[in-house]
Amino acid sequence: MHGDGIPSARHPGLLDPLAALRADGDPPCDVYLTGTVFLDIILTGLDSAPVRGTESWARGMGSSPGGVANMATALARLGLRTSLAAAFGDDHYGDYCWDALEQGEGIDLGLSRTVPNWHSPVTVSMAYEGERTMVSHGHEAPPPEVAADCPPARAAVASLGPGQAPWIAGAAAAGTRIFADVGWDETGLWDPSRLADLEHCEAFLPNAAEAMRYTRTDCPRRAAHALTAYVPTAVVTLGAEGAYAVDGRSGECAEVPAIAVEALDPTGAGDVFTAGFVTGTLAGWPLADRLAFAGLTAALSVQEFGGSLSAPGWWEIAAWWRYVREAPEQDPAALRRYAFLDELLPAPARPLPLRRAVPTIGFRSPA
């Protein structure tokens, strides 16, 4: 059994995927992560890329916390108790992001801080033709007086690279399961020494281009197998082809095709994928089910605009499952790949009273 559909005690209305596993003495935090919070301004409905010297009008727009907030929100909406350590700007943008994450999404910001006289980093994202173009601006935040250590947690998500997450080894030694990703190497060296912390990690989730460059292979599936020399589980995302994973301890492999959807905005889809995989891993699901669930959550996210705004919750997942089962001409074999949702989702599928961030800055409360 995957789960029992029990709502979360901390956030009523959220299905708790770890309900059957919780016990006295568990750490209060399911997943810890740290990084920079951006204010994202997302423009959608553009017919083409902006042309120099002209003005373009977008048919849709939203604002939301971005950067590390994308993954924090995705984890929280899947019912995981999420703790975020981040710097917030000392401006209205920072206040909005803080409120959206803490009050709107129920994320624990006890380890976060507001930096005096520092304005929030901003990213403007323009989505068109299934792609996106981003322009960002910001100044580096002053370093904290003391580097934040990972609190007691079931898991943590870390970005690899020199100085990115100095707490990884200590957290792993304390029993926290580390899930790692990595940014694009702008130096072009793709030095495997950047991945040294993989020895402390549970899983590594690069995209195909990153995986092949670090392993010097020409096939993402071979790259996944090569990465198991560094980390127990390697998951390589394949874009429109889906994802491929290898468990180096058991030798098990899994591949799940992508779900065909009409993509509005791909912002944050990789973060949502990771959140889905972390959820399934902590809940003890089989590798193929974890991969399928991660791909499903990512596919649902690209149908809406905004990184954190688009992260699906359990109602969206339940609504999708009900829809595809009732839709005519569905491939029975494809449906069986997601049959594990029957044991996980509440029935019948119905809207759950989620609290969500509002995608507009500065709305005044009704008088």
SULWOBEL-V445129 format. One record per residue. N is the residue number from 1. RES is the residue in one letter. NEAR is the number of other C-alpha atoms within 8 Angstrom. D_FIRST is the distance of its C-alpha to the first C-alpha in Angstrom with 2 decimals. Layout:
N/RES/NEAR/D_FIRST  N/RES/NEAR/D_FIRST
This chain:
1/M/5/0.00  2/H/10/3.79  3/G/12/5.75  4/D/12/7.85  5/G/10/10.92  6/I/9/13.17  7/P/10/16.44  8/S/12/17.91  9/A/5/20.58  10/R/4/22.81  11/H/9/22.75  12/P/8/22.28  13/G/9/20.97  14/L/14/18.69  15/L/11/14.95  16/D/12/13.83  17/P/16/11.01  18/L/10/11.58  19/A/10/11.87  20/A/7/9.55  21/L/6/11.53  22/R/7/14.93  23/A/5/17.62  24/D/4/21.38  25/G/4/23.26  26/D/6/20.97  27/P/8/23.18  28/P/7/23.87  29/C/12/23.30  30/D/12/20.13  31/V/14/22.21  32/Y/15/25.98  33/L/13/28.22  34/T/10/31.93  35/G/9/34.41  36/T/10/36.84  37/V/15/36.31  38/F/13/38.36  39/L/16/39.38  40/D/13/38.40  41/I/13/40.58  42/I/13/39.18  43/L/14/41.48  44/T/14/40.18  45/G/9/41.91  46/L/13/44.51  47/D/6/46.12  48/S/6/46.86  49/A/7/47.28  50/P/7/49.93  51/V/7/53.38  52/R/4/55.84  53/G/4/58.45  54/T/6/56.70  55/E/6/54.55  56/S/7/51.20  57/W/5/49.42  58/A/9/45.64  59/R/8/44.15  60/G/7/41.24  61/M/9/40.84  62/G/11/38.47  63/S/12/38.45  64/S/17/35.55  65/P/14/34.81  66/G/12/34.33  67/G/10/34.19  68/V/12/31.57  69/A/13/30.79  70/N/15/29.02  71/M/13/26.16  72/A/13/26.23  73/T/13/25.89  74/A/16/23.07  75/L/16/21.03  76/A/13/22.01  77/R/13/21.18  78/L/15/17.56  79/G/12/17.49  80/L/13/18.31  81/R/12/21.27  82/T/14/23.83  83/S/15/27.22  84/L/14/29.96  85/A/14/33.28  86/A/12/35.71  87/A/12/39.36  88/F/15/40.33  89/G/15/43.72  90/D/13/46.26  91/D/9/46.76  92/H/6/45.49  93/Y/11/43.02  94/G/14/41.57  95/D/11/41.47  96/Y/10/39.66  97/C/13/37.00  98/W/9/36.51  99/D/9/36.20  100/A/14/33.89  101/L/14/31.41  102/E/11/31.76  103/Q/9/32.31  104/G/11/30.82  105/E/13/27.57  106/G/9/27.16  107/I/14/27.56  108/D/10/29.11  109/L/10/32.55  110/G/7/33.89  111/L/10/34.60  112/S/10/36.20  113/R/8/39.92  114/T/9/42.53  115/V/11/45.27  116/P/6/48.74  117/N/6/50.86  118/W/10/48.20  119/H/11/47.27  120/S/14/43.80  121/P/12/43.14  122/V/11/42.93  123/T/12/41.56  124/V/11/42.66  125/S/12/40.44  126/M/12/41.81  127/A/15/39.50  128/Y/14/41.09  129/E/6/40.53  130/G/9/36.95  131/E/8/38.24  132/R/11/39.17  133/T/7/42.11  134/M/8/42.01  135/V/7/44.82  136/S/8/44.20  137/H/7/46.53  138/G/8/46.25  139/H/7/47.71  140/E/4/46.01  141/A/7/45.00  142/P/5/46.79  143/P/4/44.73  144/P/6/43.35  145/E/4/45.55  146/V/4/42.79  147/A/5/39.95  148/A/8/36.68  149/D/6/34.41  150/C/10/30.66  151/P/7/29.60  152/P/10/26.89  153/A/13/23.70  154/R/12/20.29  155/A/12/21.44  156/A/13/24.53  157/V/12/25.61  158/A/13/29.08  159/S/10/31.69  160/L/13/33.52  161/G/9/37.29  162/P/5/40.28  163/G/5/40.03  164/Q/8/36.96  165/A/9/34.66  166/P/6/36.58  167/W/9/33.89  168/I/12/31.35  169/A/9/32.47  170/G/7/32.64  171/A/15/29.25  172/A/12/27.62  173/A/7/29.63  174/A/7/28.27  175/G/7/24.65  176/T/12/23.87  177/R/11/21.99  178/I/15/24.37  179/F/14/23.67  180/A/14/27.03  181/D/11/28.87  182/V/9/32.60  183/G/6/35.37  184/W/5/37.90  185/D/7/40.62  186/E/4/43.80  187/T/5/45.94  188/G/5/44.92  189/L/5/44.77  190/W/9/41.01  191/D/6/41.60  192/P/8/38.61  193/S/5/39.77  194/R/10/38.22  195/L/8/34.84  196/A/7/35.77  197/D/10/33.07  198/L/12/30.36  199/E/7/30.75  200/H/10/29.06  201/C/14/26.21  202/E/12/22.59  203/A/13/22.86  204/F/13/25.73  205/L/13/25.54  206/P/11/29.05  207/N/10/30.16  208/A/11/31.77  209/A/7/35.31  210/E/9/34.62  211/A/14/32.73  212/M/13/35.56  213/R/9/38.28  214/Y/9/36.99  215/T/10/36.43  216/R/7/39.59  217/T/9/37.81  218/D/7/38.29  219/C/7/34.78  220/P/13/31.67  221/R/8/29.50  222/R/9/32.01  223/A/14/32.04  224/A/15/28.29  225/H/11/28.86  226/A/8/31.94  227/L/11/30.16  228/T/13/27.90  229/A/8/31.14  230/Y/7/30.85  231/V/15/27.16  232/P/12/23.97  233/T/13/22.24  234/A/16/24.47  235/V/13/23.47  236/V/15/26.40  237/T/11/26.54  238/L/11/28.71  239/G/9/29.77  240/A/6/30.00  241/E/7/28.51  242/G/13/25.08  243/A/15/23.82  244/Y/15/23.62  245/A/14/21.87  246/V/14/22.53  247/D/13/20.96  248/G/13/24.21  249/R/6/22.82  250/S/5/21.07  251/G/7/23.07  252/E/8/20.12  253/C/9/21.20  254/A/10/19.66  255/E/10/21.64  256/V/11/20.77  257/P/8/23.72  258/A/12/24.62  259/I/8/24.14  260/A/5/27.66  261/V/7/28.67  262/E/6/32.04  263/A/9/32.23  264/L/12/34.22  265/D/15/33.89  266/P/13/32.01  267/T/9/32.65  268/G/12/29.73  269/A/12/27.40  270/G/7/26.98  271/D/10/26.08  272/V/17/23.42  273/F/12/22.01  274/T/11/21.93  275/A/12/20.27  276/G/16/17.39  277/F/12/17.08  278/V/9/17.39  279/T/13/14.63  280/G/12/12.09  281/T/11/13.65  282/L/10/13.60  283/A/11/9.91  284/G/7/9.52  285/W/10/8.59  286/P/7/10.67  287/L/12/14.25  288/A/9/14.69  289/D/12/11.95  290/R/14/13.54  291/L/15/16.87  292/A/11/16.25  293/F/12/15.04  294/A/14/18.07  295/G/15/20.35  296/L/10/19.30  297/T/14/20.02  298/A/13/23.28  299/A/13/24.30  300/L/14/23.95  301/S/16/25.96  302/V/15/28.96  303/Q/12/29.57  304/E/11/30.80  305/F/15/33.46  306/G/15/33.19  307/G/14/30.92  308/S/14/29.42  309/L/10/30.18  310/S/12/28.17  311/A/15/24.85  312/P/13/22.27  313/G/9/20.26  314/W/12/17.35  315/W/11/19.90  316/E/9/21.23  317/I/11/17.92  318/A/12/17.14  319/A/10/20.77  320/W/8/20.69  321/W/9/17.76  322/R/9/19.61  323/Y/8/22.83  324/V/9/21.98  325/R/8/20.46  326/E/6/23.69  327/A/7/26.07  328/P/4/28.25  329/E/4/28.55  330/Q/9/25.13  331/D/6/24.33  332/P/6/21.57  333/A/6/20.65  334/A/8/20.39  335/L/11/18.16  336/R/7/15.71  337/R/9/15.39  338/Y/10/13.77  339/A/8/11.74  340/F/9/8.47  341/L/8/10.23  342/D/6/9.94  343/E/10/6.44  344/L/12/7.88  345/L/11/11.47  346/P/8/13.46  347/A/5/15.33  348/P/4/18.10  349/A/10/18.56  350/R/8/21.38  351/P/5/23.28  352/L/8/22.15  353/P/7/25.06  354/L/6/24.87  355/R/6/27.90  356/R/7/29.17  357/A/11/32.13  358/V/8/35.13  359/P/8/36.35  360/T/8/39.98  361/I/8/41.92  362/G/5/44.11  363/F/5/43.36  364/R/4/45.14  365/S/4/43.55  366/P/3/44.96  367/A/2/48.11
